[in-house]
């Protein structure tokens, strides 16, 4: 066997050392990945994509660009603490604490769930202190696993409570409300996605209180348009369905069974089968989207006839959900409100703590709906 020269021996040692270092690095990364998968099984169960795509720069759609450089977002990785503008009072720490307690006891007594609790909404104290809550229908377990949401998930959730429509209508009647917001989990295990159950609940509410205005934050029913029609024609006043984020981030933020085009289709169809119903959607900011992508989303929503848009800051409910990319300052939310209004939306609610089912715009919408009813009555008369 030929002996290695000192140069060859040195080179071989160097290559061996480099490979050893490389395998050591990969080993550490593999161990870290295994640790994360064990501690965060919900993400692995429902999400097939593991990382953010590189941002794609999109050219502004017009010469008079609505985008800006004077308002800066805060990198949430470098500054993980919530900014001051996101600080809120804890639940129950309000002037109307007794109202908060009364509402909570009513819900518990009827075994009803609210998205306020399940999704850990930051506005729960304010809403419940004001005597209203967003009731979550079809149980507290969702068949989907969106990475931003803390609602528990299962492929086989419990059966529907057939008495829920009556329970909900009784609770709302006790509260003496004039406007109620309903939402629901996704139920892909049901043939119609739960549409008939939701429609029955709306009808029960209207039977007890004909003048009550009802808003429903609806699932997409797997894109089944007959289910959308059933719900929209149940007596509903506002049909809400969230696109959640821009097109590029859909597969990162939402469950794989939801997508941008499907949500747009649902919103467009809802308006087409009943143009007396207001349509509404919500967009989270701070998930890694660009200004251009937000603007393009607004354009798409306008094209399918959406009436109301809300903007809010994405807040991570727990360590099991995706991280916040950026903290968006209140000034940027104000800009998006102005831009949305300039695009012709009937109403835009935009602020760090605004949520789709939050009370923002409730009084405005109530006025609009009642005025429309008066106009229709005058025309018929």
N, C-alpha and C positions, 0 to 999 in steps of 0.2 A: 504494500500500500504506500502510495506516495505521501510524503510528509507535507503538511501545509506550510506555506511561507508565513512569516510573521504578519504580513499585510492581510493574507487570506484568513488567518486565525483571528485577527482583530476584527475583521469585517463580519465573520461568522458569529463571534461573541456579541457584536453590536446588534445583528439581526435577531439573535436569540433574545437579547434583553428587550428589544422593541416589541417583539411578539408577546413576551411575558407581560410587559406593561399593558399592551393592548387587551389581552385576555383578562387581565386583572380589572381593567376599566369596565369591560363588558360584563364581567361577573358582578361587579358592584351595581351596575345599572339593572341587571336581571334581578338581583335580590331586592332592589328598591321597587321594581315593577311588581314583583310577587307580593311585597308588603302592601302596596297600594290596592292590589286586586283583592286581597284578603280583607282589608279594612273598609273598602268601598264596593261591595258586591252589587249594589243597585245599578251603578253605572255600567259595569261589565255585563249585567244581565240584559240590559235594554239598549245599549249604545254600541254600535259597531265601529265607530270612528274614535281614534284616540288622541288626536292633536289638532290644533288650529292650523288652517291653511295659511300660506303667506298672503298678506293683503294684496289685492290687485288694485292698482290705481285706475280709477274710472274718470274719464274726461267729463267736465261739467256739461250738462245737456244744453245750456244756453250761453250766450255771450255775457249776459248780465248775471254772472254767477252769484248764487246766494250763499256761497261758502266764504269762510273767513279765517283769519289767522290771529285776530286780536284776543280771542277767548281760548284759553288753553285748558285742556283736560288734564287731570292728575293721574299719573301712572299708578294703578292700584297695587302693582307688585312692589314698587319702590316705596309706596305709602299705603300700607294695608289698613291703617286705621281710618274709619269713616270720617269724612270732613264734617265740620260743625253744622253745615246746612242739612245734614241727614240725622241729626240728633232729635229724637222725639220722646215725649213723655211715655213712661211705661203704662201698660194696660191698667185701667182703674185709677190712675193718678190724674183724675180730672174733676172738675167742679160737679159733674153729674155722675159721681161714682155709684150712687144708688140705682140709677137707671141702668148702668153697666151690669150691676149685680142682678137686677130684676130680669134683664134680657137673657143673661147667662142661665139663670134658673129655669126660665121658660123653655129654652132650647134643650136643656138637660132633661126636663120633665117629659118632653115629646120625643126624645132620642133623635134630635135633628143635628146635622153637622153644618158647620159654616166654613167657607173658604178662608175667612178671617183667621181662624185658628189653625186649620190644616196647612195653609200656605204661609203661616207666620207673618201675616200682613203687618207692616209697621203702623198702620192707621187704626188698628183694632180699638184702641182706647177712645179715640175721637168718635168713631162711628157708633160703637156700642154705648158710649156715654150719651150719644144723641138719640138713642132708642131705636137704632136700625142695624141690621146685619145683612150680609150677603149669604143666603142659604145655599148650601151645596147639596144637590140632589143625587140620588142613585147610590148613596153610601159614601164611605170615606176611603175607598180603595179603587185606584185607577188601573186600567189594564195597560197603560203606557208608562214610560219612564223618561220623561223629558229631563234634561240635565240641569235645568234651572229650578225645578219644582221639588218641594219637599213632601208632597202628598204620597202616602204609601202606595206601593204597587203590587199587583199580583196578576198572573195570567188567568186565575180562577177566583174572582172576588165573590163575596156572599151574594145570594139572590136579592132581587129588588124587594123593598118593603111596599107591598101593594096598598098599604094604608098611608103612605107618605103624602100623596096629594091632599088628603083630608087633614093630616097633621099640619102640613105647611099652611094651608088656607086658614086653619084655626089659629095658628100662631100669629100670622100676619094680621088677622082680624083683631086679635087682642092688642097688638101694638098700635092699632089705629093709624097706620101709615097710608099715605096717598100714592107712594111710589116704592116698589120693591125690586131689588136686584136678585136674580137667581143665577146660579152657575151649576156645573155638574162635573163629575169625573168622566173620563172616556170609558165606554163599555163596549169594547170590540167583541166581547163574548156574546153579545145579544144580536139577534138577526137584524134589527133595525137600528142598532147602536143606542137604544134607549129612547128613541124619538117619541114613541107612543106614550111612554111614561112621563116624559117632559111635557108633552102636549096635554095630557090628563091633568097635570099639576097646574098648568096655566089656566085651563078651563075651570078647575075647582076654585081657583083664586077669583076669577071673574064672576063666577056664580054667586060667591059670597059677597063680593064687593065689585059691582059692575063698573064703578068709576075708578077703581084702582088701576094704576099704570104699572105694567110689568115689563121688566127688561131681563133677558136671558143671555148669559154668556155661554154660548153653545159649543159642543164638540163639532167635529167635521163629519161624523158618522161614516168614516172611511170613504168619504166622497159620494155616498149614496144620496142622490138628489131628491128621491122620493121621501126620504127621512127629513131632509131640510124643508121640503114643502109642507109636510105634516106639522112640523113645529111652527113654521112661519104663519100658517093659517089657523093656529089654535086660539087666536085672540091676543097674541103678543103685540106689544107696542114698540119695543126695541129689540132687534136681533143683533147680538154681538158675537163675533168670532175673531179670535186674535191671530194675526200672522206672526206675532211675537218678535221677529227679528228680520233682518234683510235676507235676500235670497241666498247669498253666499254662505251664510252661517246657519242655515236651516238644519242641516244634518249634524251640526255640532251642538246646537242648542235644543232641538226638539227630537222627539222619538222618531225613529225611521219611518213609521207609518203616517207621519204628518209631513206635509211639504208645502212650499210656497204656492205653487200653481193650484194645488187642491184647495187651499184656503181662499185664494182669490176666486176660484170657481164657486165655492160655497157662498161667499158674500155676494157675488154677482147674481147667482140663481135666486137667493133669498129676496133680493130687490125685484127681480123679474116676475116672481110669482105673486108678490104682494107689495106694490109700490107705496102703500100706506104705512108700511113698517119702516122705521128708521134703522139703518145698518151702521154698525160700529165696530172698530177694531183697535188694537193696542200694539205699541212697539216699545220694546225695552231698549234702553241705551246703556252703553258701557260694556257691551259684550265683545267688542272688537270691530264694530262696524265703522265705515267711513262716512263723511258728510255726503259724498256723491251717492253712496248706496242708500242712505236714508231718503235723499231727495227722489231717487229713482223709485223707491218703494211708495212714496207719497203719490207719485205720478201713476203708478200701477193701481193704487187704491182708488184714486180719482176716476180712472177709466172704467172701473167696475161699479161705480155709483155709490161708494161708501159715503155716508153722511158725517160721521163723527170719528175722530181719531184722538187717541190719548197717548202721551209719551211719559215714561217713567224711568227712573234709574234702576237697573238690575241690582238687586241685593242678594247676596248668597245666604240662603236660609240656614245652611249648616255645612260642615266640611265635606259632606257627601255629594254636594252639588258643585257645579263648575265654578271656577273662580271669577271674580270681577276683574275685567281687564283695565277699565278706566272709571274714575269718578268724574261725572259730567256736571259742570257748574250750573247753577240756576240761570245764569245769563244765556247759556246755550239753549236751555229749554224754552226761554222766552223767544229766542230767534226762531225755533221750530214752530212755535205757536203762530208767529207772524207769517212764516212761509206757508204753513198749512192753510191759514185763512186766505192768503193770496191765491192759493190754488183752487179755492172755491168750496172747501169743506164747510159744512153748516156750523160745526163747532169743533174746536180743538182745545183739549185740556192737556197742558204740558207743564210738568214740574218734577223734581227729583222723587217726591213721595206719591205722585199720582199713580193710581192703579186702575185697570179697566173697570173693576167692580166698585171702585171708590166713589164717594158721593160727588166728586168734581163734575159739574155740569148737570147734576140731577135736577136742580130747580129750573135751569135753562131749558132742559129737555121737557120737563113737565109743562112748562108754559107753551112750548112749541107744539106739543102733542094736543093739548087742550084747545089751543087756537085752531089747529087743523080740524079737530072735531067740530068746533063751532062753525067753521067755514063750510064743512060738509053738510051740517044740519041746515044751514041757511040756504045752501044750493038746492037741497032736496025740498025744503019748504017752499 
